[in-house]
Amino acid sequence: MLEYALKMTRNWGKPDGQYGVYVGLWPGETSLPYLFGGDARLPEHYTNAIAPSTRFNTPEVIESHQWRQDFCSGTRFTPIRLPSRGCHPSSRRSPAASR
């Protein structure tokens, strides 16, 4: 994946940048652990919508976040900040926000 990501990246850090990989699942802090066999949430989160704690200190959750940090830092194939344009949810503005 790294090899292809580097080949696809153009103009890193520039407004017209094209990036080979964007490691961003929604929401990342709770989605990434699934790829590592973990879950940041307790069963109560899914049944009651609230729980007394989370599992953010489990090895799978820590490993998933460490992987993302290691994968994205030190390479130039993913944006430092999200682009201000495109189809990422954070780039969409409500009509009220544009007035």
C-alpha positions in Angstrom: 0.0 0.0 0.0 2.8 2.4 0.8 4.4 2.0 -2.6 1.2 2.8 -4.4 0.3 5.6 -2.1 3.6 7.3 -2.7 3.2 6.9 -6.5 -0.2 8.5 -6.5 0.7 11.5 -4.3 1.3 14.8 -6.2 1.9 18.3 -4.8 2.0 17.3 -1.2 1.0 20.1 1.2 -0.2 22.4 -1.6 -3.8 23.5 -2.2 -4.0 21.3 -5.3 -2.5 18.3 -3.6 -3.5 14.8 -4.6 -3.0 12.2 -1.9 -2.5 8.4 -2.3 -4.0 7.5 1.0 -6.3 9.1 3.5 -6.5 7.0 6.6 -9.8 8.3 8.0 -12.6 6.1 9.1 -15.6 7.7 10.7 -15.2 8.2 13.6 -11.6 7.2 13.5 -11.1 6.9 17.3 -13.7 4.1 17.4 -13.6 2.7 13.9 -9.9 1.9 13.6 -9.9 -0.7 16.4 -12.2 -2.9 14.4 -9.4 -3.5 11.9 -7.3 -4.8 14.8 -9.9 -7.1 16.3 -10.9 -4.6 19.0 -13.7 -2.3 20.0 -13.4 1.0 21.8 -17.0 0.7 23.1 -18.6 -1.5 25.6 -21.7 -3.5 24.8 -23.8 -1.0 26.8 -22.9 1.7 24.3 -24.8 -0.3 21.7 -27.8 -1.3 23.8 -28.2 1.8 26.1 -26.4 4.5 24.0 -24.3 5.1 27.1 -21.8 3.2 29.2 -19.9 3.9 32.4 -16.5 3.6 30.6 -14.8 2.8 27.3 -12.1 0.4 26.2 -9.6 3.0 24.9 -6.8 1.5 27.0 -7.1 -2.0 25.5 -4.1 -3.3 23.4 -6.2 -3.5 20.2 -7.3 0.1 20.4 -3.8 1.4 21.3 -2.3 -0.7 18.5 -4.8 0.7 16.0 -4.0 4.3 16.9 -0.3 3.6 17.0 -0.5 2.1 13.5 -2.3 5.1 12.1 0.3 7.5 13.7 3.2 5.5 12.4 1.7 5.1 9.0 0.8 8.7 8.5 3.8 10.4 10.1 7.1 10.7 8.4 5.7 9.9 4.9 4.3 12.3 2.4 1.2 10.6 0.9 -1.5 11.7 3.3 -2.5 15.3 4.0 -1.4 17.0 7.2 -4.8 18.6 7.4 -8.0 17.7 5.6 -8.5 19.5 2.3 -11.0 22.3 2.5 -12.7 21.0 -0.6 -14.0 17.6 -1.6 -16.4 15.0 -0.4 -15.1 14.6 3.2 -18.0 15.4 5.7 -16.0 18.2 7.3 -15.8 20.1 4.0 -19.6 20.3 3.7 -21.2 23.4 5.0 -24.7 24.0 5.9 -26.6 26.7 4.0 -26.9 28.7 7.2 -23.1 28.6 7.7 -22.5 30.2 4.3 -24.7 33.3 5.0 
